[in-house]
């Protein structure tokens, strides 16, 4: 699991811990453009006790993945049905909605210009990533893994880093998903959907990186 320490940066935590982004939003902590600061500095700037902020984040970490199945085959099925299929479905309506908001409101301050392009790039990256998991990595895991699993595991972890960077672009384009005053229904629906989508995606990656993958990395090391 990831470690929550006062010297970790806000941006690193928001990209890897489900619920952290929303916690930062509520606390008035900028994790988008100003996220390259430590939790200690961010808490102090927001008028919070650093220890209290770390404790809240640790509570989120303790809750992360609590409802996921323990058995490996069931966990893989959960990842596909709860996350892979849902990501695909949600991107199909989030992208045209982002295009509409940019087209209609692109000249307004804080308009999410560049958001649709970031989502399209994310869809392309995610589709290849998830397809490789479904066709190669996950079947290997359901068979019990092997010494040859190390490379696809390492590649998948690397791709998660690329996905986190795209999530950062989405946060930047949307000003941390902060709606401007007087935002229309479409703009509001877009950001509501994006909050859920982004948090799902972070949860998805955490379950793989911290729960599923270590089971097979240990096997690979001993093979």
GROMACS elastic network, one bead per residue, 0.5 to 0.9 nm:
[ bonds ]
;  ai    aj funct       b0    kb
    1    61     6  0.82415   500
    1   206     6  0.79827   500
    1   209     6  0.79535   500
    1   211     6  0.75161   500
    2    13     6  0.87233   500
    2    16     6  0.77609   500
    2    17     6  0.79624   500
    2    61     6  0.80566   500
    2   206     6  0.85498   500
    2   210     6  0.73355   500
    3     8     6  0.85703   500
    3    58     6  0.85119   500
    3    61     6  0.87874   500
    4     7     6  0.85100   500
    4     8     6  0.68779   500
    4    13     6  0.78138   500
    4    54     6  0.66441   500
    4    55     6  0.87691   500
    4    57     6  0.70953   500
    4    58     6  0.64702   500
    4    61     6  0.84142   500
    5     8     6  0.55827   500
    5    39     6  0.77578   500
    5    40     6  0.89673   500
    5    54     6  0.69318   500
    6     9     6  0.81187   500
    6    38     6  0.64733   500
    6    39     6  0.50677   500
    6    40     6  0.52388   500
    6    41     6  0.86162   500
    6    50     6  0.69942   500
    6    51     6  0.78229   500
    6    53     6  0.88673   500
    6    54     6  0.67486   500
    7    37     6  0.84544   500
    7    38     6  0.50094   500
    7    39     6  0.60864   500
    7    40     6  0.66235   500
    7    41     6  0.87113   500
    8    11     6  0.86089   500
    8    12     6  0.69450   500
    8    13     6  0.70788   500
    8    37     6  0.79777   500
    8    38     6  0.52937   500
    8    39     6  0.60322   500
    8    40     6  0.84762   500
    9    12     6  0.53087   500
    9    13     6  0.64071   500
    9    14     6  0.87168   500
    9    31     6  0.88444   500
    9    35     6  0.67326   500
    9    36     6  0.56231   500
    9    37     6  0.50723   500
    9    39     6  0.57792   500
    9    40     6  0.88117   500
    9    42     6  0.86868   500
   10    13     6  0.52998   500
   10    14     6  0.61416   500
   10    15     6  0.86794   500
   10    20     6  0.88898   500
   10    21     6  0.88815   500
   10    24     6  0.83491   500
   10    29     6  0.83962   500
   10    30     6  0.81407   500
   10    31     6  0.55891   500
   10    32     6  0.87405   500
   10    34     6  0.84738   500
   10    36     6  0.62777   500
   10    37     6  0.60052   500
   10    38     6  0.59836   500
   10    39     6  0.57674   500
   10    42     6  0.73998   500
   11    14     6  0.51874   500
   11    15     6  0.62256   500
   11    16     6  0.88073   500
   11    21     6  0.87966   500
   11    30     6  0.88631   500
   11    31     6  0.52888   500
   11    32     6  0.69176   500
   11    33     6  0.88966   500
   11    34     6  0.81932   500
   11    36     6  0.58841   500
   11    37     6  0.77631   500
   11    38     6  0.88447   500
   11   168     6  0.81181   500
   12    15     6  0.53457   500
   12    16     6  0.64600   500
   12    17     6  0.85605   500
   12    31     6  0.89316   500
   12    35     6  0.80420   500
   12    36     6  0.80501   500
   12   164     6  0.89790   500
   13    16     6  0.53228   500
   13    17     6  0.56527   500
   13    18     6  0.88826   500
   13    20     6  0.67734   500
   13    21     6  0.81782   500
   13    39     6  0.88988   500
   13    57     6  0.87331   500
   14    17     6  0.57031   500
   14    18     6  0.74400   500
   14    19     6  0.77869   500
   14    20     6  0.50893   500
   14    22     6  0.86161   500
   14    24     6  0.81077   500
   14    31     6  0.70751   500
   14    35     6  0.87871   500
   14   202     6  0.84880   500
   15    18     6  0.80304   500
   15    20     6  0.81958   500
   15    21     6  0.78522   500
   15   164     6  0.57520   500
   15   165     6  0.83277   500
   15   167     6  0.73853   500
   15   168     6  0.76437   500
   15   202     6  0.64761   500
   16    20     6  0.83154   500
   16   164     6  0.78722   500
   16   202     6  0.57971   500
   16   203     6  0.78144   500
   16   205     6  0.75749   500
   16   206     6  0.64726   500
   17    20     6  0.56188   500
   17    21     6  0.80500   500
   17    57     6  0.81590   500
   17    60     6  0.75371   500
   17    61     6  0.67149   500
   17    64     6  0.78860   500
   17   199     6  0.85113   500
   17   202     6  0.64530   500
   17   203     6  0.70626   500
   17   206     6  0.71217   500
   18    21     6  0.74827   500
   18    22     6  0.87418   500
   18    60     6  0.71428   500
   18    61     6  0.76630   500
   18    64     6  0.67587   500
   18   198     6  0.88267   500
   18   199     6  0.55626   500
   18   200     6  0.74573   500
   18   201     6  0.84432   500
   18   202     6  0.55322   500
   18   203     6  0.51759   500
   18   204     6  0.88989   500
   18   206     6  0.78807   500
   19    22     6  0.54510   500
   19    23     6  0.63023   500
   19    24     6  0.87890   500
   19    57     6  0.84688   500
   19    60     6  0.66794   500
   19    61     6  0.88811   500
   19    64     6  0.87942   500
   19   199     6  0.63688   500
   19   202     6  0.86108   500
   19   203     6  0.85668   500
   20    24     6  0.61447   500
   20    25     6  0.85932   500
   20    56     6  0.89720   500
   20    57     6  0.66492   500
   20    60     6  0.73906   500
   20   199     6  0.86472   500
   21    24     6  0.51454   500
   21    25     6  0.62368   500
   21    26     6  0.87864   500
   21    31     6  0.73220   500
   21   176     6  0.85533   500
   21   195     6  0.88406   500
   21   199     6  0.79034   500
   22    26     6  0.62731   500
   22    27     6  0.86253   500
   22   195     6  0.81067   500
   22   199     6  0.86145   500
   23    26     6  0.52512   500
   23    27     6  0.62741   500
   23    28     6  0.87160   500
   23    29     6  0.85623   500
   23    56     6  0.84124   500
   23    57     6  0.82274   500
   24    27     6  0.50468   500
   24    28     6  0.61166   500
   24    30     6  0.70493   500
   24    31     6  0.69515   500
   25    28     6  0.51811   500
   25    29     6  0.59446   500
   25    30     6  0.72344   500
   25    31     6  0.80880   500
   25   176     6  0.76511   500
   25   177     6  0.86725   500
   25   178     6  0.82626   500
   26    29     6  0.76747   500
   27    30     6  0.89633   500
   27    43     6  0.85854   500
   27    46     6  0.69392   500
   27    48     6  0.84019   500
   28    46     6  0.64517   500
   29    32     6  0.89674   500
   29    34     6  0.85168   500
   29    35     6  0.82767   500
   29    42     6  0.64074   500
   29    43     6  0.75866   500
   29    45     6  0.81186   500
   29    46     6  0.63699   500
   30    33     6  0.67699   500
   30    34     6  0.53951   500
   30    35     6  0.59146   500
   30    42     6  0.80743   500
   30   176     6  0.73853   500
   31    34     6  0.56601   500
   31    36     6  0.75943   500
   31    37     6  0.85816   500
   31    42     6  0.89951   500
   31   171     6  0.83681   500
   31   176     6  0.71937   500
   32    35     6  0.53018   500
   32    36     6  0.85886   500
   32   168     6  0.67360   500
   32   169     6  0.84618   500
   32   171     6  0.56559   500
   32   172     6  0.54415   500
   32   175     6  0.69180   500
   32   176     6  0.55358   500
   33    36     6  0.79226   500
   33   168     6  0.87985   500
   33   171     6  0.83406   500
   33   172     6  0.62204   500
   33   175     6  0.79461   500
   33   176     6  0.82400   500
   34    37     6  0.69968   500
   35    38     6  0.81625   500
   35    42     6  0.84402   500
   37    40     6  0.81585   500
   37    41     6  0.63347   500
   37    42     6  0.63749   500
   38    41     6  0.52800   500
   38    42     6  0.61227   500
   38    43     6  0.84922   500
   39    42     6  0.50427   500
   39    43     6  0.59136   500
   39    44     6  0.84401   500
   39    50     6  0.67274   500
   39    53     6  0.76653   500
   39    54     6  0.75492   500
   40    43     6  0.53031   500
   40    44     6  0.62081   500
   40    45     6  0.86521   500
   40    49     6  0.81131   500
   40    50     6  0.50374   500
   40    51     6  0.81709   500
   40    53     6  0.84886   500
   40    54     6  0.86794   500
   41    44     6  0.51526   500
   41    45     6  0.61221   500
   41    46     6  0.86212   500
   41    50     6  0.79506   500
   42    45     6  0.51484   500
   42    46     6  0.62236   500
   42    47     6  0.86845   500
   42    48     6  0.84312   500
   42    50     6  0.81231   500
   43    46     6  0.50940   500
   43    47     6  0.61725   500
   43    49     6  0.61101   500
   43    50     6  0.52194   500
   43    51     6  0.88025   500
   43    52     6  0.87549   500
   43    53     6  0.67429   500
   44    47     6  0.50804   500
   44    48     6  0.55359   500
   44    49     6  0.65562   500
   44    50     6  0.67192   500
   45    48     6  0.75383   500
   46    49     6  0.89092   500
   48    51     6  0.85710   500
   48    52     6  0.72403   500
   48    53     6  0.71116   500
   49    52     6  0.52676   500
   49    53     6  0.65050   500
   49    54     6  0.88268   500
   50    53     6  0.51423   500
   50    54     6  0.61961   500
   50    55     6  0.85682   500
   51    54     6  0.51433   500
   51    55     6  0.61103   500
   51    56     6  0.87215   500
   52    55     6  0.50303   500
   52    56     6  0.63109   500
   52    57     6  0.87259   500
   53    56     6  0.51885   500
   53    57     6  0.63259   500
   53    58     6  0.86378   500
   54    57     6  0.50836   500
   54    58     6  0.60816   500
   54    59     6  0.86213   500
   55    58     6  0.50028   500
   55    59     6  0.62366   500
   55    60     6  0.87631   500
   56    59     6  0.51109   500
   56    60     6  0.64982   500
   56    61     6  0.87959   500
   57    60     6  0.50505   500
   57    61     6  0.62757   500
   57    62     6  0.86986   500
   58    62     6  0.61464   500
   58    63     6  0.86451   500
   59    62     6  0.50770   500
   59    63     6  0.63498   500
   59    64     6  0.87081   500
   60    63     6  0.51509   500
   60    64     6  0.61336   500
   61    64     6  0.50983   500
   61    65     6  0.85176   500
   62    65     6  0.82576   500
   62    66     6  0.77423   500
   63    66     6  0.54736   500
   63    67     6  0.85589   500
   64    67     6  0.81150   500
   64    68     6  0.89023   500
   64   203     6  0.72454   500
   64   206     6  0.81104   500
   64   207     6  0.81388   500
   65    68     6  0.52360   500
   65    69     6  0.86425   500
   65   203     6  0.73990   500
   65   204     6  0.89512   500
   65   206     6  0.80237   500
   65   207     6  0.62885   500
   65   211     6  0.83376   500
   66    69     6  0.84119   500
   67    70     6  0.89422   500
   68    74     6  0.86881   500
   68    75     6  0.64400   500
   68    78     6  0.72631   500
   68    79     6  0.87391   500
   68   207     6  0.81912   500
   69    72     6  0.76651   500
   69    73     6  0.87720   500
   69    74     6  0.59003   500
   69    76     6  0.87584   500
   69    78     6  0.73562   500
   70    73     6  0.87399   500
   70    74     6  0.72922   500
   70    75     6  0.63296   500
   71    74     6  0.54590   500
   71    75     6  0.60381   500
   71    76     6  0.87103   500
   72    75     6  0.50200   500
   72    76     6  0.61929   500
   72    77     6  0.86640   500
   72   141     6  0.79552   500
   72   142     6  0.73315   500
   72   212     6  0.72339   500
   72   215     6  0.89436   500
   73    76     6  0.51921   500
   73    77     6  0.63169   500
   73    78     6  0.86224   500
   73   138     6  0.87443   500
   73   141     6  0.80204   500
   73   142     6  0.58715   500
   74    77     6  0.50314   500
   74    78     6  0.60714   500
   74    79     6  0.86315   500
   75    79     6  0.61971   500
   75    80     6  0.87139   500
   75   207     6  0.88857   500
   75   212     6  0.78062   500
   76    79     6  0.50763   500
   76    80     6  0.63529   500
   76    81     6  0.86791   500
   76   138     6  0.68597   500
   76   141     6  0.86901   500
   76   142     6  0.82668   500
   76   208     6  0.89941   500
   76   212     6  0.81911   500
   77    80     6  0.51805   500
   77    81     6  0.60622   500
   77    82     6  0.82082   500
   78    81     6  0.52327   500
   78    82     6  0.54773   500
   78    83     6  0.75347   500
   79    82     6  0.54957   500
   79    83     6  0.52980   500
   79    84     6  0.64850   500
   79    85     6  0.88148   500
   79   204     6  0.68570   500
   79   207     6  0.81961   500
   79   208     6  0.83506   500
   80    83     6  0.55991   500
   80    85     6  0.62023   500
   80    86     6  0.85565   500
   80   130     6  0.84749   500
   80   134     6  0.77736   500
   81    84     6  0.61342   500
   81    85     6  0.54974   500
   81    86     6  0.71794   500
   82    85     6  0.65348   500
   82    86     6  0.60801   500
   82    87     6  0.85869   500
   82   204     6  0.87560   500
   83    86     6  0.50774   500
   83    87     6  0.58028   500
   83    88     6  0.85000   500
   83   200     6  0.70226   500
   83   201     6  0.73244   500
   83   203     6  0.88288   500
   83   204     6  0.63232   500
   84    87     6  0.53449   500
   84    88     6  0.64301   500
   84    89     6  0.88208   500
   84   126     6  0.88091   500
   84   127     6  0.87204   500
   84   130     6  0.66675   500
   84   204     6  0.85620   500
   85    88     6  0.52928   500
   85    89     6  0.63148   500
   85    90     6  0.87402   500
   86    89     6  0.50883   500
   86    90     6  0.60478   500
   86    91     6  0.85128   500
   86   197     6  0.86643   500
   86   200     6  0.89941   500
   87    90     6  0.52634   500
   87    91     6  0.60706   500
   87    92     6  0.86421   500
   87   123     6  0.85728   500
   87   126     6  0.86294   500
   87   197     6  0.70122   500
   87   200     6  0.81853   500
   87   201     6  0.76659   500
   88    91     6  0.54407   500
   88    92     6  0.64781   500
   88   123     6  0.76683   500
   88   126     6  0.86845   500
   88   127     6  0.78224   500
   89    92     6  0.54146   500
   89    93     6  0.72826   500
   90    93     6  0.56348   500
   90    94     6  0.60133   500
   90    95     6  0.86000   500
   90   193     6  0.79532   500
   90   194     6  0.89267   500
   90   197     6  0.72508   500
   91    95     6  0.58046   500
   91    96     6  0.86716   500
   91   119     6  0.74977   500
   91   120     6  0.83344   500
   91   123     6  0.68594   500
   91   197     6  0.84053   500
   92    95     6  0.60787   500
   92    96     6  0.73246   500
   92   123     6  0.89035   500
   93    96     6  0.57201   500
   93    97     6  0.62047   500
   93    98     6  0.86445   500
   94    97     6  0.51134   500
   94    98     6  0.60249   500
   94    99     6  0.86110   500
   94   116     6  0.83748   500
   94   119     6  0.80468   500
   94   190     6  0.65386   500
   94   193     6  0.72129   500
   94   194     6  0.74668   500
   95    98     6  0.51115   500
   95    99     6  0.62406   500
   95   100     6  0.86804   500
   95   115     6  0.84606   500
   95   116     6  0.56168   500
   95   117     6  0.84187   500
   95   119     6  0.62470   500
   95   120     6  0.68226   500
   96   100     6  0.61465   500
   96   101     6  0.86955   500
   96   116     6  0.76523   500
   97   100     6  0.50416   500
   97   101     6  0.62733   500
   97   102     6  0.86347   500
   97   116     6  0.84047   500
   97   186     6  0.71243   500
   97   187     6  0.81062   500
   97   189     6  0.85755   500
   97   190     6  0.64290   500
   98   101     6  0.51769   500
   98   102     6  0.61516   500
   98   103     6  0.84923   500
   98   112     6  0.78879   500
   98   113     6  0.88637   500
   98   115     6  0.65397   500
   98   116     6  0.52517   500
   98   119     6  0.85083   500
   98   186     6  0.87429   500
   98   187     6  0.79960   500
   98   190     6  0.66646   500
   99   102     6  0.52047   500
   99   103     6  0.60283   500
   99   104     6  0.86156   500
   99   113     6  0.89717   500
   99   115     6  0.79811   500
   99   116     6  0.55526   500
   99   117     6  0.86334   500
  100   103     6  0.50568   500
  100   104     6  0.60994   500
  100   105     6  0.82883   500
  100   186     6  0.82161   500
  100   187     6  0.88980   500
  101   104     6  0.52861   500
  101   105     6  0.56226   500
  101   106     6  0.71476   500
  101   111     6  0.79499   500
  101   112     6  0.77303   500
  101   113     6  0.88112   500
  101   186     6  0.68605   500
  101   187     6  0.60516   500
  101   190     6  0.82897   500
  102   105     6  0.53332   500
  102   107     6  0.83266   500
  102   111     6  0.67073   500
  102   112     6  0.63120   500
  102   113     6  0.57953   500
  102   114     6  0.80788   500
  102   115     6  0.80224   500
  102   116     6  0.79150   500
  103   106     6  0.56566   500
  103   107     6  0.87124   500
  103   113     6  0.89278   500
  104   107     6  0.81055   500
  105   108     6  0.55303   500
  105   109     6  0.87468   500
  105   111     6  0.62219   500
  105   112     6  0.85426   500
  105   113     6  0.89855   500
  105   187     6  0.89707   500
  106   109     6  0.81286   500
  106   110     6  0.86197   500
  106   111     6  0.53793   500
  106   112     6  0.72416   500
  106   113     6  0.62270   500
  107   110     6  0.88491   500
  107   111     6  0.69670   500
  107   113     6  0.89563   500
  108   111     6  0.54551   500
  109   112     6  0.89801   500
  109   180     6  0.82123   500
  110   113     6  0.82499   500
  110   173     6  0.82600   500
  110   174     6  0.71639   500
  110   175     6  0.68278   500
  110   178     6  0.88151   500
  110   179     6  0.82900   500
  110   180     6  0.68490   500
  111   173     6  0.78813   500
  111   174     6  0.71800   500
  111   175     6  0.86975   500
  111   180     6  0.84149   500
  112   115     6  0.55418   500
  112   116     6  0.83419   500
  112   170     6  0.85946   500
  112   172     6  0.85184   500
  112   175     6  0.76725   500
  113   116     6  0.76200   500
  113   117     6  0.87451   500
  113   173     6  0.61613   500
  113   174     6  0.79832   500
  114   117     6  0.54224   500
  114   118     6  0.63366   500
  114   119     6  0.87985   500
  114   169     6  0.86176   500
  114   170     6  0.83415   500
  114   173     6  0.61866   500
  115   118     6  0.51067   500
  115   119     6  0.61909   500
  115   120     6  0.86308   500
  115   169     6  0.77622   500
  115   170     6  0.59306   500
  115   171     6  0.88548   500
  115   172     6  0.87481   500
  115   173     6  0.55820   500
  115   174     6  0.72087   500
  116   119     6  0.50581   500
  116   120     6  0.61236   500
  116   121     6  0.86019   500
  116   170     6  0.88754   500
  117   120     6  0.50700   500
  117   121     6  0.61772   500
  117   122     6  0.84976   500
  118   121     6  0.51403   500
  118   122     6  0.60684   500
  118   123     6  0.85937   500
  118   166     6  0.66212   500
  118   167     6  0.84148   500
  118   169     6  0.66835   500
  118   170     6  0.64279   500
  118   173     6  0.86688   500
  119   123     6  0.60354   500
  119   124     6  0.86143   500
  119   166     6  0.80628   500
  119   167     6  0.88565   500
  119   170     6  0.74619   500
  120   123     6  0.50526   500
  120   124     6  0.63315   500
  120   125     6  0.86463   500
  121   124     6  0.51997   500
  121   125     6  0.61612   500
  121   126     6  0.84798   500
  121   166     6  0.79903   500
  122   125     6  0.50427   500
  122   126     6  0.58285   500
  122   127     6  0.83199   500
  122   163     6  0.69802   500
  122   166     6  0.63925   500
  122   167     6  0.82260   500
  123   126     6  0.51228   500
  123   127     6  0.58980   500
  123   128     6  0.86497   500
  124   127     6  0.52799   500
  124   128     6  0.64975   500
  124   129     6  0.86203   500
  125   128     6  0.55872   500
  125   129     6  0.61834   500
  125   130     6  0.86834   500
  125   159     6  0.83476   500
  125   162     6  0.84696   500
  125   163     6  0.75468   500
  126   130     6  0.58650   500
  126   131     6  0.82591   500
  126   159     6  0.88326   500
  126   163     6  0.76170   500
  127   130     6  0.53058   500
  127   131     6  0.59596   500
  127   132     6  0.85479   500
  128   131     6  0.51705   500
  128   132     6  0.61958   500
  128   133     6  0.86784   500
  129   132     6  0.53572   500
  129   133     6  0.64154   500
  129   134     6  0.88046   500
  129   156     6  0.73122   500
  129   159     6  0.72679   500
  129   160     6  0.88364   500
  130   134     6  0.60880   500
  130   135     6  0.85318   500
  131   134     6  0.50527   500
  131   135     6  0.59670   500
  131   136     6  0.81310   500
  132   135     6  0.52399   500
  132   136     6  0.54448   500
  132   137     6  0.66097   500
  132   138     6  0.85023   500
  132   152     6  0.87483   500
  132   156     6  0.87999   500
  133   136     6  0.54898   500
  133   138     6  0.54200   500
  133   139     6  0.81169   500
  133   152     6  0.86126   500
  133   156     6  0.80651   500
  134   137     6  0.65124   500
  134   138     6  0.55084   500
  134   139     6  0.70010   500
  135   138     6  0.68735   500
  135   139     6  0.65992   500
  135   140     6  0.89267   500
  136   139     6  0.57719   500
  136   140     6  0.63609   500
  136   141     6  0.89208   500
  136   152     6  0.81790   500
  137   140     6  0.52373   500
  137   141     6  0.63477   500
  137   142     6  0.88310   500
  137   145     6  0.88000   500
  137   149     6  0.74179   500
  137   152     6  0.65252   500
  137   153     6  0.74717   500
  137   156     6  0.88889   500
  138   142     6  0.61866   500
  138   143     6  0.86538   500
  139   142     6  0.50341   500
  139   143     6  0.63083   500
  139   144     6  0.87875   500
  139   145     6  0.85935   500
  140   143     6  0.51893   500
  140   144     6  0.65625   500
  140   145     6  0.51814   500
  140   146     6  0.74271   500
  140   149     6  0.73421   500
  141   144     6  0.50177   500
  141   146     6  0.81922   500
  141   149     6  0.82893   500
  141   216     6  0.75327   500
  142   145     6  0.71178   500
  143   146     6  0.84978   500
  144   216     6  0.83194   500
  145   148     6  0.79844   500
  145   149     6  0.63241   500
  145   216     6  0.64385   500
  145   219     6  0.76113   500
  145   220     6  0.79278   500
  146   149     6  0.55482   500
  146   150     6  0.82498   500
  146   216     6  0.81534   500
  146   219     6  0.75401   500
  146   220     6  0.65038   500
  146   223     6  0.74028   500
  147   150     6  0.65611   500
  147   219     6  0.76994   500
  147   220     6  0.50014   500
  147   221     6  0.79488   500
  147   222     6  0.85650   500
  147   223     6  0.56490   500
  148   151     6  0.66697   500
  148   152     6  0.80715   500
  148   220     6  0.76912   500
  149   152     6  0.57203   500
  149   153     6  0.61769   500
  149   154     6  0.86925   500
  149   216     6  0.76403   500
  149   217     6  0.80499   500
  149   220     6  0.69213   500
  150   153     6  0.51907   500
  150   154     6  0.61315   500
  150   155     6  0.86208   500
  150   216     6  0.81319   500
  150   217     6  0.66903   500
  150   220     6  0.62626   500
  150   221     6  0.85261   500
  151   154     6  0.51650   500
  151   155     6  0.61237   500
  151   156     6  0.85519   500
  152   156     6  0.60114   500
  152   157     6  0.86183   500
  153   156     6  0.51210   500
  153   157     6  0.62952   500
  153   158     6  0.86684   500
  153   213     6  0.71041   500
  153   216     6  0.84731   500
  153   217     6  0.77425   500
  154   157     6  0.52084   500
  154   158     6  0.62591   500
  154   159     6  0.87103   500
  155   158     6  0.50684   500
  155   159     6  0.62279   500
  155   160     6  0.87268   500
  156   159     6  0.50401   500
  156   160     6  0.63242   500
  156   161     6  0.89024   500
  157   160     6  0.50734   500
  157   161     6  0.67285   500
  157   205     6  0.87794   500
  157   208     6  0.87599   500
  157   209     6  0.69840   500
  157   213     6  0.89338   500
  158   161     6  0.52343   500
  158   162     6  0.67689   500
  158   163     6  0.89506   500
  159   163     6  0.62638   500
  159   164     6  0.86624   500
  160   164     6  0.62118   500
  160   165     6  0.87456   500
  160   205     6  0.67856   500
  160   209     6  0.86692   500
  161   164     6  0.50856   500
  161   165     6  0.64702   500
  161   166     6  0.89039   500
  162   165     6  0.51777   500
  162   166     6  0.65283   500
  162   167     6  0.88341   500
  163   166     6  0.51044   500
  163   167     6  0.63003   500
  163   168     6  0.86967   500
  163   201     6  0.89491   500
  164   167     6  0.50060   500
  164   168     6  0.63288   500
  164   169     6  0.88380   500
  164   202     6  0.81325   500
  165   169     6  0.64914   500
  165   170     6  0.88683   500
  166   170     6  0.63805   500
  166   171     6  0.87336   500
  167   170     6  0.50310   500
  167   171     6  0.62985   500
  167   172     6  0.86029   500
  167   198     6  0.70968   500
  168   171     6  0.50908   500
  168   172     6  0.61174   500
  168   173     6  0.86251   500
  169   173     6  0.60747   500
  169   174     6  0.85586   500
  170   173     6  0.51912   500
  170   174     6  0.62145   500
  170   175     6  0.85154   500
  170   176     6  0.80281   500
  170   177     6  0.83549   500
  170   194     6  0.88456   500
  170   198     6  0.89599   500
  171   174     6  0.52660   500
  171   175     6  0.59476   500
  171   177     6  0.61549   500
  172   175     6  0.51534   500
  172   176     6  0.60424   500
  172   177     6  0.83204   500
  173   176     6  0.76711   500
  173   177     6  0.82874   500
  174   178     6  0.66701   500
  174   179     6  0.80373   500
  174   191     6  0.80992   500
  175   178     6  0.57210   500
  175   179     6  0.81964   500
  176   179     6  0.88185   500
  177   191     6  0.59432   500
  177   192     6  0.84809   500
  177   194     6  0.79027   500
  177   195     6  0.73392   500
  178   191     6  0.79396   500
  179   182     6  0.83516   500
  179   183     6  0.64274   500
  179   187     6  0.77359   500
  179   188     6  0.69613   500
  179   191     6  0.74288   500
  180   183     6  0.56847   500
  183   186     6  0.81008   500
  183   187     6  0.59384   500
  183   188     6  0.63890   500
  184   187     6  0.53408   500
  184   188     6  0.62183   500
  184   189     6  0.86442   500
  185   188     6  0.50376   500
  185   189     6  0.60047   500
  185   190     6  0.84635   500
  186   189     6  0.50725   500
  186   190     6  0.60466   500
  186   191     6  0.87294   500
  187   190     6  0.50779   500
  187   191     6  0.64029   500
  187   192     6  0.86427   500
  188   191     6  0.53813   500
  188   192     6  0.61327   500
  188   193     6  0.85745   500
  189   192     6  0.50646   500
  189   193     6  0.60451   500
  189   194     6  0.84658   500
  190   193     6  0.52296   500
  190   194     6  0.60868   500
  190   195     6  0.86785   500
  191   195     6  0.60811   500
  191   196     6  0.86883   500
  192   195     6  0.53266   500
  192   196     6  0.66433   500
  192   197     6  0.87648   500
  193   196     6  0.53239   500
  193   197     6  0.60864   500
  193   198     6  0.85838   500
  194   198     6  0.58263   500
  194   199     6  0.83008   500
  195   198     6  0.53866   500
  195   199     6  0.61551   500
  195   200     6  0.85056   500
  196   199     6  0.53147   500
  196   200     6  0.60552   500
  196   201     6  0.86056   500
  197   200     6  0.51249   500
  197   201     6  0.61799   500
  197   202     6  0.87599   500
  198   201     6  0.50725   500
  198   202     6  0.62934   500
  198   203     6  0.86479   500
  199   202     6  0.51507   500
  199   203     6  0.61874   500
  199   204     6  0.85435   500
  200   203     6  0.50610   500
  200   204     6  0.60399   500
  200   205     6  0.87037   500
  201   205     6  0.62880   500
  201   206     6  0.86002   500
  202   205     6  0.52473   500
  202   206     6  0.61486   500
  202   207     6  0.86890   500
  203   206     6  0.50742   500
  203   207     6  0.61832   500
  203   208     6  0.87042   500
  204   207     6  0.53709   500
  204   208     6  0.65173   500
  204   209     6  0.87585   500
  205   208     6  0.51759   500
  205   209     6  0.59322   500
  205   210     6  0.82308   500
  206   209     6  0.51107   500
  206   210     6  0.55293   500
  206   211     6  0.73490   500
  207   210     6  0.55997   500
  207   211     6  0.51055   500
  207   212     6  0.63378   500
  207   213     6  0.84788   500
  208   211     6  0.56232   500
  208   213     6  0.56118   500
  208   214     6  0.84573   500
  209   212     6  0.64553   500
  209   213     6  0.55056   500
  209   214     6  0.71320   500
  210   213     6  0.66710   500
  210   214     6  0.65471   500
  211   214     6  0.62945   500
  211   215     6  0.73510   500
  212   215     6  0.58410   500
  212   216     6  0.75352   500
  213   216     6  0.55490   500
  213   217     6  0.62477   500
  213   218     6  0.87916   500
  214   218     6  0.60926   500
  214   219     6  0.85337   500
  215   218     6  0.57274   500
  215   219     6  0.67060   500
  216   220     6  0.60212   500
  216   221     6  0.85102   500
  217   221     6  0.61738   500
  217   222     6  0.87463   500
  218   221     6  0.51499   500
  218   222     6  0.64672   500
  218   223     6  0.86998   500
  219   222     6  0.52604   500
  219   223     6  0.60601   500
  220   223     6  0.50615   500
